[in-house]
Amino acid sequence: MADIREYKCPACGGAMEFDSKTQKMKCPYCDTVADLSDFEETQSEKTASKEGAEQGETQEAAEEGAMMLYVCESCGGEILADKTTGATSCPYCGNKVVMKGQFDGALRPDYIIPFKKDKKQAKEAYRKHLEGKKFLPGVFKQQNHIDEIKGVYVPFWIFDLKAKADFSYHAEKTRVWVSNDIEYTEHENFEVKRAGTVEFEKVPADGSKKMDDTLMESVEPYDFKEAVPFRMAYMAGYLADRYDVPKEECIGRAKKRIRRSTEREFRNTVKGYHVIDQEKANMEIKDQAKYALYPVWILNTTWKDKKYIFAMNGQTGKIVGDLPADNGAFWRFVAMWGAGIGLVLYALLWVFMVLL
């Protein structure tokens, strides 16, 4: 069986968690608070393992199913998780555990951005997200409830990219004037060239197959200035996954993003023309990658048998997610505005007729 790490409170033995408000380790049972560095130094690294033929059979079966088997040190319950799970909770006692081997050696992240927003703030952000939505079904607000809310450290590849670009544009200028009752048109064609280098720092691309790429891009940006060297204690009390999408697969998404940005920036330097068409674009992109864990709150809710997923940036509080629309409310809104506009036009017509 694989090894896990639990962070025990030195006062009561309860499971310590990383507190996003104080940025320290805190016991939710007796409120004991400990500095992260001091706490890690005093904690003994315990492993949960069993020997013998039973262990070999269980581990072999788990590996065959692309799953890993762990044992909770608090209650002895078995925890079955997939190969990418880095931190989870015991299904029997709820104790939060960190899978040690998932973040060792080559799998160890370079950086982590600790959670700055807690679960209460995530719920409040969700509530505010529903406010002011004109076409949101009223029943959705009244009957809707959050099925699940979880704080997850999502694996990201962080790229530093340098784009050396060379662009060629076809541009046109047109001038029209009249002289001696004769209209003249002057049409000029230009070949415009632009070349240079653009550098991009800390471009993220999520490295988890479980997470929707568009959703993860939507909760950006993150402030990388608050990233710190990875320490396992930051994951205490949260869920986490290690990457299962290698950087070689993620770099394509990152390059696509910076390619669009580079084309836009160079295009914006071509001014003073009436028509501008890009003809050629040569771009050489060099990259360097780091591995980091970013904080995300995931909220799941169900309405009319359809699941809706919301994500909140665990650092900034930015929340995104699709909402259902009430078609009836939309058409009532259109009809109301149509009636209002018709009434105004009728009043103007009446005034016009009176004045005549």
Secondary structure by P-SEA (a helix, b strand, c coil): cbbbbbbbccccccbbbbbccccbbbbccccccccaaaaaaaccccccccccaaaaaaaaaaaaacbbbbbbccccbbbbbccccccccccccbbbbbbcccccccccccccccccccaaaaaaaaaaaacccccccccccccccccbbbbbbbbbbbbbbbbbbbbbbbbbbbbbbccccbbbbbbbbbbbbbbbbbbbccccccccccccaaaaaaaccccccccccccccccccbbbbccccccccaaaaaaaaaaaaaaaaaaaacccccbbbbcbbbbbbbbbbbbbbbbbbbbbbbcccbbbbbbcccccbbbbbbbbbcaaaaaaaaaaaaaaaaaaaaaaaaaaaaac
